Amino acid sequence: DLTFFVIITTIGLNIVFGLIVDSFSALRDEKNDALEDMTSTCFMCSVSSHEFEKHAKGFDHHVKQDHNMWAYLFYFIYLHKVEVNDMTATEDFVYRKVRAQDIDFFPTNQALCLENVEVGNEEQLDQLKDMVARLVQRIEREEDEERRKKARDEQRQWEKRARRSMDGDRRASSATVSMDGADRRASAVRMADDIMEEDED
């Protein structure tokens, strides 16, 4: 009985400890993911940090100056304290969005410091489209030229076959004419012989 109790207790404690360890591991992973997201992505615009490091003044400057989330929070608190009649058009717009829990006004995937970069990307995209269009036109021209060349080759082959056929017909006609002339000459000779034989008689 004591052995059974010890075994069951040990197994139960191991199960409990395993669940505790798994729970802490999951919490640690969630914390690490949240920390990584905070240090690699802007909370307000969801743009990755390397974009700001590459094209702007850095990620820290962006999250502290351009898209400071605490500044947004203080702004929302200010909107709840100010009278509606005293609000500007922009404040009234944001206030109504917050009341409706609509976050469309947040600068998702947008940042003023990256506007020139976006324009540059659009220009590169336009250039790429032009290059693709020119390449497609070139391929179409080459295909048309290949089709015309093939048609010309087929036309030449047809003309050669037609010439051979016409030459064969001419040879056959010449042979027929020659045979007809020989037959006429033979007939004339026979008629002359017959006439001569009659004269002798």
C-alpha positions as MATLAB code, in Angstrom:
seq = 'DLTFFVIITTIGLNIVFGLIVDSFSALRDEKNDALEDMTSTCFMCSVSSHEFEKHAKGFDHHVKQDHNMWAYLFYFIYLHKVEVNDMTATEDFVYRKVRAQDIDFFPTNQALCLENVEVGNEEQLDQLKDMVARLVQRIEREEDEERRKKARDEQRQWEKRARRSMDGDRRASSATVSMDGADRRASAVRMADDIMEEDED';
ca = [
       0.000    0.000    0.000;
       2.786    2.425    0.840;
       4.538    1.716   -2.450;
       1.318    2.350   -4.384;
       0.792    5.633   -2.511;
       4.368    6.747   -3.209;
       4.098    5.901   -6.918;
       0.729    7.630   -7.357;
       1.925   10.688   -5.425;
       5.127   10.896   -7.492;
       3.231   10.598  -10.769;
       0.683   13.207   -9.655;
       3.415   15.642   -8.586;
       5.248   15.161  -11.901;
       2.048   15.895  -13.808;
       1.426   19.035  -11.759;
       5.028   20.198  -12.138;
       4.859   19.531  -15.908;
       1.709   21.624  -16.218;
       3.297   24.433  -14.226;
       6.465   24.367  -16.338;
       4.441   24.328  -19.561;
       2.328   27.258  -18.359;
       5.396   29.314  -17.465;
       7.002   28.391  -20.799;
       3.903   29.566  -22.673;
       3.834   32.804  -20.668;
       7.539   33.337  -21.338;
       7.045   32.751  -25.062;
       4.138   35.205  -25.151;
       6.230   37.778  -23.273;
       9.153   37.298  -25.672;
       6.857   37.605  -28.688;
       5.307   40.790  -27.293;
       8.745   42.223  -26.501;
      10.043   41.363  -29.948;
       6.974   42.945  -31.535;
       7.436   46.103  -29.464;
      11.102   46.402  -30.410;
      10.734   45.493  -34.100;
       7.353   46.982  -35.124;
       5.709   50.349  -34.559;
       2.628   49.961  -32.358;
       0.724   52.678  -34.219;
       1.550   52.062  -37.887;
       2.721   48.403  -37.840;
       5.765   49.208  -39.984;
       8.878   47.170  -39.225;
      11.840   48.819  -37.566;
      14.326   48.173  -40.378;
      12.325   50.479  -42.674;
      12.930   53.397  -40.292;
      16.550   52.406  -39.734;
      17.095   52.342  -43.490;
      15.027   55.294  -44.735;
      14.438   57.557  -41.714;
      16.129   58.727  -38.514;
      15.816   55.375  -36.786;
      13.166   53.315  -35.061;
      13.646   54.898  -31.612;
      13.175   58.385  -33.023;
      10.026   57.272  -34.814;
       8.315   55.661  -31.799;
       9.266   58.579  -29.531;
       8.603   61.509  -31.872;
       6.465   60.527  -34.870;
       4.192   57.800  -33.462;
       4.410   58.043  -29.702;
       1.639   55.779  -28.395;
       1.459   57.695  -25.076;
       0.835   60.892  -26.998;
      -2.124   59.178  -28.671;
      -3.420   58.052  -25.262;
      -3.124   61.563  -23.785;
      -4.890   62.936  -26.854;
      -7.810   60.551  -26.312;
      -8.006   61.589  -22.643;
      -8.006   65.221  -23.724;
     -10.902   64.535  -26.151;
     -12.970   63.018  -23.338;
     -12.430   66.079  -21.140;
     -12.999   68.840  -23.685;
     -16.509   70.014  -24.504;
     -17.924   68.850  -27.826;
     -18.820   72.411  -28.835;
     -15.216   73.485  -28.289;
     -13.727   70.798  -30.523;
     -12.178   71.484  -33.891;
     -13.223   69.529  -36.959;
     -10.279   67.150  -36.570;
     -10.914   66.625  -32.865;
     -14.609   65.975  -33.492;
     -13.758   63.465  -36.221;
     -11.324   61.551  -33.987;
     -13.707   61.737  -31.016;
     -16.541   60.187  -33.026;
     -14.222   57.434  -34.286;
     -13.089   56.623  -30.742;
     -16.663   56.570  -29.461;
     -17.594   54.137  -32.257;
     -14.453   52.047  -31.558;
     -13.404   52.621  -35.165;
      -9.629   52.726  -35.675;
      -9.616   53.621  -39.377;
      -7.994   56.945  -38.540;
      -4.855   55.224  -37.252;
      -1.918   55.533  -39.703;
      -1.754   51.845  -40.527;
       1.256   51.080  -42.763;
       1.828   54.834  -43.158;
       4.408   57.269  -41.849;
       5.329   60.791  -42.920;
       9.021   59.981  -42.827;
       8.466   57.173  -45.358;
       6.372   59.105  -47.885;
       9.348   59.709  -50.186;
      10.266   56.041  -49.954;
       6.753   55.028  -50.976;
       6.888   57.435  -53.906;
      10.230   55.957  -54.918;
       8.782   52.470  -54.735;
       5.861   53.538  -56.920;
       8.254   55.006  -59.471;
      10.283   51.800  -59.471;
       7.076   49.824  -59.916;
       6.074   52.018  -62.868;
       9.504   51.545  -64.423;
       9.234   47.805  -63.939;
       5.804   47.809  -65.582;
       7.218   49.749  -68.556;
      10.088   47.285  -68.885;
       7.686   44.342  -68.814;
       5.442   46.009  -71.408;
       8.420   46.637  -73.718;
       9.572   43.057  -73.259;
       6.114   41.736  -74.121;
       6.005   43.926  -77.251;
       9.441   42.690  -78.287;
       8.392   39.066  -77.831;
       5.227   39.681  -79.856;
       7.240   41.290  -82.668;
       9.653   38.353  -82.709;
       6.745   35.904  -82.802;
       5.133   37.834  -85.695;
       8.443   37.844  -87.578;
       8.822   34.115  -86.988;
       5.307   33.493  -88.290;
       5.981   35.626  -91.389;
       9.251   33.804  -92.006;
       7.517   30.453  -91.689;
       4.788   31.603  -94.110;
       7.454   32.760  -96.609;
       9.243   29.399  -96.367;
       5.981   27.540  -96.938;
       5.239   29.804  -99.930;
       8.689   29.067 -101.453;
       8.222   25.330 -100.959;
       4.804   25.496 -102.591;
       6.255   27.432 -105.559;
       9.024   24.853 -105.953;
       6.506   22.018 -105.968;
       4.365   23.908 -108.473;
       7.383   24.456 -110.773;
       8.320   20.779 -110.597;
       4.763   19.808 -111.431;
       4.654   22.231 -114.381;
       8.036   20.972 -115.666;
       6.770   17.399 -115.506;
       3.654   18.364 -117.424;
       5.776   20.075 -120.103;
       8.015   17.019 -120.470;
       4.992   14.763 -120.757;
       3.462   17.072 -123.401;
       6.743   17.144 -125.373;
       6.963   13.363 -125.301;
       3.371   13.100 -126.496;
       4.038   15.554 -129.324;
       7.170   13.642 -130.321;
       5.280   10.378 -130.399;
       2.539   11.939 -132.532;
       5.129   13.259 -135.031;
       6.779    9.834 -135.298;
       3.418    8.183 -135.910;
       2.611   10.699 -138.675;
       5.971   10.119 -140.331;
       5.490    6.345 -140.186;
       2.027    6.708 -141.715;
       3.415    8.888 -144.500;
       6.119    6.349 -145.264;
       3.565    3.551 -145.416;
       1.328    5.600 -147.737;
       4.319    6.350 -149.993;
       5.194    2.644 -150.156;
       1.631    1.770 -151.026;
       1.590    4.356 -153.816;
       4.857    3.105 -155.220;
       3.615   -0.487 -155.215;
       0.450    0.581 -157.122;
       2.556    2.380 -159.712;
       4.697   -0.684 -160.297;
       1.619   -2.789 -160.854;
];
